[in-house]
């Protein structure tokens, strides 16, 4: 492991909580596709399977920030364990109803409960922030967690789909639930690294989403999520049109691998200049990289284009989390990070639906216009909202601090 990464794991407990976060985050990449595979295998109704999977994603998007707000106030252990038990119990009910051919409405009822899932990635990043706040190691730590995210999306979907189609239909969702249970309880058992909630009197009313900068990040990541959701759907359809549907999993793994590699390299660097400018550049590069998708004429070309399109993802995500930490009060940090994930989840659901319609109407190759349009929308929002990100960052005393001056003070302390 390169030395900057080795350095961050020198902190006591860091290896253990990051490993627990990896296990607890796998369901993020497994649950939706696992439920999709399970219901389609049991009923042959792809529309129903897609709607149930979308219900889980939208429920998680609605409930997740509220769980994180409670975490900021009461701590990870007191909140995550009950929320996880609700999600796992509801997931079990969904599996039982699907296998027993229960009325369709029961699937949607339990799907909502399954969405009561904590944002494990935000919990792990909050632990890194508690250890390395305002230190150069935090950049490397966030880069590492971006790599972990991509590893989950490389391994999770093939594992869930393979188990549900090759073993028994509910195998993917069952394993996802086990990963969530083990990961969350392992993480919350590590008391020494759990961030201590701020005293009650330091918590201000309202949501972290009141931050003007966070609003820009969340809306941008709704469009970014639409990119991810539509690329997944259209790539599966494109591979099927090419006569090799299974190759879509390879293409999507290469997409995630490009992001993983970029995140690894980005963590070794010490970026200079303004974080808002780096973020704007990352969003724009990601948008431009999607244009060649409509020119890919075969699976080999698709894999090459997806690899290069993935290179902008992890660095942009790392910078996004740094901006959240800069613009959101420390008492609402976990909630702020979760709002970004919520934006992504909503976008994935919208992008998947739009891409499915486009594939049916115009075919897969033309449907690659959907991620292209979503990427362009992300760039437009980023441009329009850039001034909010560049605004002075408020301190705990309420006095604004210029972002450049703040970064200079940090660099002086780190020298």
C-alpha positions in Angstrom: 0.0 0.0 0.0 1.4 3.4 -0.9 2.7 5.4 2.1 -0.1 8.0 2.4 -2.6 5.2 2.7 -0.4 3.3 5.2 -0.2 6.6 7.2 -3.9 7.0 7.7 -4.3 3.5 9.0 -1.7 4.2 11.7 -4.6 5.7 13.7 -5.8 3.2 16.3 -9.0 1.4 15.2 -8.9 2.9 11.6 -8.4 -0.5 9.9 -11.2 -2.1 11.8 -13.9 0.6 11.2 -13.0 0.9 7.5 -13.3 -2.9 7.1 -16.6 -2.9 8.9 -17.7 -0.1 6.6 -16.8 -2.2 3.6 -19.0 -5.0 4.7 -21.8 -2.8 5.7 -21.7 -0.9 2.4 -21.9 -3.9 0.2 -25.8 -4.0 0.5 -25.9 -0.6 -1.2 -24.7 -2.2 -4.4 -26.5 -5.6 -3.8 -30.0 -4.9 -2.5 -31.6 -3.2 -5.5 -30.3 -5.6 -8.1 -30.8 -8.6 -5.8 -34.5 -7.7 -5.3 -34.8 -7.1 -9.1 -33.3 -10.5 -9.8 -35.3 -12.3 -7.1 -38.7 -10.9 -8.2 -38.1 -11.3 -11.9 -36.9 -14.9 -11.3 -40.0 -15.7 -9.2 -42.6 -14.0 -11.2 -41.1 -13.1 -14.6 -42.5 -9.6 -14.2 -39.7 -7.2 -14.8 -41.8 -4.1 -14.5 -42.9 -5.2 -11.0 -39.4 -6.1 -10.0 -38.1 -2.6 -11.2 -40.9 -0.8 -9.3 -40.2 -2.6 -6.0 -36.4 -2.0 -6.4 -37.1 1.7 -7.1 -39.4 1.9 -4.0 -36.5 0.7 -1.8 -34.1 3.3 -3.3 -36.6 6.1 -2.9 -37.5 5.1 0.7 -33.8 5.0 1.5 -33.4 8.5 0.0 -36.2 9.8 2.1 -35.4 8.1 5.4 -31.5 8.1 5.2 -31.0 11.8 6.1 -33.3 11.6 9.0 -31.4 8.6 10.4 -28.2 10.6 10.0 -29.7 13.6 11.7 -30.5 11.4 14.7 -26.9 10.0 14.6 -25.5 13.5 14.8 -27.6 14.1 17.9 -27.4 10.8 19.7 -24.4 8.9 18.3 -24.0 6.0 15.9 -24.6 3.0 18.2 -27.9 4.3 19.6 -29.4 4.9 16.2 -27.8 2.6 13.7 -28.6 -0.7 15.4 -32.4 -0.1 15.7 -32.6 1.2 12.1 -30.7 -1.8 10.8 -33.0 -4.2 12.6 -36.0 -2.5 11.0 -34.4 -2.7 7.5 -33.4 -6.4 7.9 -36.8 -7.4 9.4 -38.6 -5.6 6.5 -36.3 -7.2 4.0 -37.1 -10.6 5.4 -40.8 -9.8 5.1 -40.2 -8.8 1.5 -38.4 -12.1 0.7 -41.1 -14.2 2.4 -44.0 -12.4 0.6 -42.2 -12.7 -2.8 -41.5 -16.4 -2.4 -45.1 -17.1 -1.0 -46.7 -15.2 -3.9 -48.4 -12.8 -1.5 -50.5 -9.8 -2.8 -48.4 -7.3 -4.7 -49.1 -4.5 -2.2 -47.2 -6.4 0.5 -44.1 -6.2 -1.6 -44.3 -2.4 -1.7 -45.1 -2.2 2.1 -42.0 -4.2 3.0 -39.9 -2.4 0.4 -40.5 0.9 2.2 -39.3 -0.6 5.5 -36.3 -2.1 3.8 -35.3 1.4 2.8 -34.8 2.3 6.5 -31.1 1.6 6.0 -28.3 3.8 7.4 -25.8 5.4 5.2 -22.8 3.4 6.3 -20.4 5.3 4.1 -21.3 8.5 5.8 -20.8 6.9 9.2 -17.3 5.8 8.2 -16.4 9.2 6.7 -17.6 10.9 9.9 -15.1 8.7 11.9 -12.3 9.7 9.6 -13.3 13.4 10.0 -13.2 13.0 13.8 -9.7 11.7 13.6 -8.1 13.9 10.9 -10.3 17.1 10.7 -8.3 20.0 9.1 -5.3 17.7 8.4 -3.9 16.6 5.1 -4.6 12.9 5.9 -8.4 13.5 5.6 -8.0 13.9 1.8 -6.3 10.5 1.6 -8.9 9.0 3.9 -11.8 10.3 1.8 -10.0 9.0 -1.3 -9.7 5.6 0.3 -13.4 5.5 1.0 -14.2 6.4 -2.6 -12.1 3.4 -3.6 -14.1 1.2 -1.2 -17.3 2.5 -2.7 -16.2 1.4 -6.2 -15.0 -1.9 -4.9 -18.5 -2.5 -3.6 -20.0 -1.7 -7.0 -17.5 -3.9 -8.7 -18.2 -6.9 -6.5 -21.8 -6.3 -5.3 -24.0 -6.5 -8.4 -22.4 -9.6 -10.0 -22.5 -11.4 -6.6 -26.2 -10.6 -6.0 -27.3 -11.5 -9.5 -25.1 -14.6 -9.7 -26.5 -16.0 -6.4 -30.1 -15.2 -7.3 -29.9 -16.7 -10.7 -27.5 -19.6 -10.0 -28.5 -20.7 -6.5 -32.0 -19.7 -5.4 -33.9 -16.5 -6.2 -33.7 -14.9 -2.7 -30.0 -15.6 -2.2 -28.8 -12.1 -3.3 -31.2 -10.2 -0.9 -30.5 -12.6 1.9 -26.7 -12.2 1.7 -27.1 -8.4 1.4 -29.2 -8.4 4.6 -26.5 -10.4 6.4 -23.8 -8.1 5.2 -25.7 -5.1 6.5 -26.3 -6.7 9.9 -22.7 -7.8 10.4 -21.2 -4.6 9.0 -23.3 -2.2 11.2 -23.0 -4.2 14.4 -19.3 -4.6 13.8 -18.9 -0.9 13.2 -21.0 0.2 16.2 -19.1 -2.2 18.5 -16.0 0.0 18.0 -16.7 2.6 20.6 -13.3 4.1 20.7 -13.5 5.7 17.2 -17.2 6.6 17.3 -17.6 10.4 17.0 -18.9 11.9 20.2 -22.2 13.9 19.6 -21.9 17.6 20.4 -23.8 18.7 23.5 -27.5 19.3 23.0 -27.1 23.1 23.4 -24.7 23.2 20.3 -27.3 21.7 18.0 -29.2 24.2 15.9 -32.7 23.6 14.7 -33.4 22.7 11.0 -31.7 20.5 8.5 -28.2 20.6 7.1 -29.9 21.1 3.7 -30.4 24.7 4.7 -26.8 25.3 3.6 -26.8 27.0 0.2 -23.6 25.1 -0.8 -25.1 21.8 0.2 -28.2 22.5 -1.9 -25.9 22.9 -5.0 -24.0 19.7 -4.3 -27.2 17.6 -3.8 -29.0 18.9 -6.9 -25.8 18.3 -8.9 -25.6 14.8 -7.6 -29.2 14.1 -8.5 -28.1 14.6 -12.1 -25.0 12.6 -11.5 -27.0 9.7 -10.0 -29.1 9.8 -13.2 -25.9 9.3 -15.1 -25.0 6.2 -13.1 -28.5 4.7 -13.2 -28.9 5.3 -16.9 -25.5 4.0 -17.8 -26.2 0.7 -16.0 -29.6 0.2 -17.7 -28.4 1.2 -21.2 -25.2 -0.9 -21.0 -27.2 -4.0 -20.2 -29.5 -3.4 -23.1 -26.5 -2.6 -25.4 -24.8 -5.8 -24.5 -28.0 -7.8 -25.1 -28.3 -6.1 -28.6 -24.7 -7.2 -29.2 -25.6 -10.8 -28.4 -23.8 -11.1 -25.1 -25.9 -9.8 -22.2 -23.5 -11.2 -19.6 -20.7 -9.0 -20.9 -22.6 -6.0 -19.4 -21.4 -6.9 -16.0 -17.8 -6.8 -17.3 -18.4 -3.4 -18.9 -19.9 -1.9 -15.7 -17.1 -3.4 -13.6 -14.6 -1.7 -15.9 -16.5 1.6 -15.4 -16.2 1.2 -11.6 -12.5 0.2 -12.0 -11.7 3.4 -13.8 -13.1 5.4 -10.9 -11.3 3.1 -8.4 -8.0 3.7 -10.1 -8.5 7.5 -10.3 -9.4 7.5 -6.6 -6.3 5.6 -5.7 -4.1 8.1 -7.6 -6.0 11.1 -6.3 -5.3 10.0 -2.8 -1.6 10.2 -3.4 -1.8 13.8 -4.6 -2.0 17.0 -2.6 -4.4 19.1 -4.7 -3.6 22.8 -4.9 -6.0 25.7 -5.5 -9.6 26.1 -4.7 -11.7 23.1 -3.9 -14.8 24.6 -5.6 -12.9 25.0 -8.8 -11.6 21.4 -8.7 -15.1 20.2 -8.1 -16.5 22.2 -11.0 -13.8 20.9 -13.2 -14.5 17.3 -12.1 -18.2 17.6 -12.9 -17.5 19.1 -16.3 -14.9 16.4 -17.2 -17.4 13.8 -16.2 -20.1 15.3 -18.5 -17.7 15.5 -21.5 -16.5 12.0 -21.0 -20.0 10.6 -21.6 -20.3 12.0 -25.1 -18.3 9.2 -26.8 -20.8 6.6 -25.4 -23.1 7.2 -28.4 -20.2 6.4 -30.7 -19.3 3.0 -29.3 -20.1 0.5 -31.9 -19.2 -2.7 -30.1 -18.5 -4.1 -26.6 -14.8 -3.5 -26.7 -15.3 0.1 -27.6 -17.9 0.4 -24.9 -15.5 -0.9 -22.2 -12.8 1.5 -23.3 -15.2 4.5 -23.2 -16.6 3.5 -19.8 -13.2 3.1 -18.3 -12.2 6.7 -19.3 -15.6 8.0 -18.2 -15.1 6.4 -14.8 -11.8 8.3 -14.2 -13.6 11.5 -13.2 -16.0 10.0 -10.7 -13.9 9.2 -7.5 -11.9 12.5 -7.5 -15.2 14.4 -7.8 -16.7 12.5 -5.0 -13.7 13.0 -2.7 -13.8 16.8 -3.4 -17.6 16.8 -2.8 -17.2 15.3 0.7 -14.5 17.8 1.5 -16.9 20.6 0.5 -19.6 19.2 2.6 -17.3 19.2 5.6 -16.4 22.8 4.9 -19.9 24.2 4.5 -21.9 22.1 6.9 -21.6 22.6 10.7 -19.8 19.8 12.5 -22.9 19.0 14.5 -24.7 18.1 11.2 -21.8 16.6 9.3 -23.2 13.0 9.0 -26.5 14.3 7.8 -24.9 16.6 5.2 -22.9 13.7 3.8 -26.0 11.6 3.7 -27.9 14.2 1.7 -25.3 13.8 -1.1 -25.9 10.1 -1.1 -29.7 10.8 -1.1 -29.3 13.0 -4.2 -27.4 10.2 -5.9 -30.1 7.6 -5.0 -32.9 9.7 -6.3 -30.9 10.4 -9.5 -30.2 6.6 -10.0 -33.9 5.9 -9.7 -34.9 8.7 -12.2 -32.1 7.8 -14.6 -32.9 4.1 -14.6 -36.5 4.8 -15.4 -35.7 7.3 -18.2 -33.1 5.0 -19.7 -35.6 2.1 -19.7 -38.1 4.2 -21.7 -35.4 5.4 -24.1 -34.2 1.8 -24.8 -37.7 0.7 -25.5 -38.4 3.6 -27.8 -35.1 4.1 -29.7 -32.7 1.2 -28.9 -29.7 1.1 -26.6 -27.2 3.0 -28.7 -29.4 6.0 -29.1 -30.5 5.7 -25.4 -26.9 6.6 -24.4 -28.1 10.2 -24.9 -29.8 9.9 -21.5 -26.6 9.8 -19.5 -25.2 12.5 -21.8 -28.1 14.8 -21.1 -27.9 14.0 -17.4 -24.2 14.8 -17.4 -24.9 18.1 -19.1 -27.5 19.0 -16.6 -25.0 18.3 -13.8 -22.5 20.6 -15.4 -25.1 23.4 -15.8 -26.1 23.2 -12.2 -22.5 23.2 -11.1 -21.8 26.3 -13.1 -24.9 28.1 -11.8 -24.2 27.1 -8.2 -20.4 27.6 -8.2 -20.7 31.0 -6.5 -22.4 29.4 -3.5 -19.6 26.9 -3.1 -17.0 29.8 -3.3 -18.8 31.8 -0.7 -17.0 32.4 2.7 -17.4 29.5 5.0 -19.1 30.4 8.3 -17.2 29.6 11.5 -18.7 28.4 14.7 -18.8 32.0 15.9 -20.8 33.0 12.9 -18.1 35.1 11.3 -17.4 34.3 7.6 -13.9 33.0 6.7 -12.7 33.2 3.1 -12.2 29.7 1.7 -8.7 30.6 0.4 -7.6 32.1 3.7 -9.0 29.1 5.6 -7.0 26.7 3.4 -3.9 28.8 3.8 -4.2 28.6 7.6 -4.6 24.8 7.4 -1.5 24.5 5.2 0.5 26.6 7.7 -0.5 24.3 10.5 0.3 21.2 8.5 3.7 22.5 7.4 
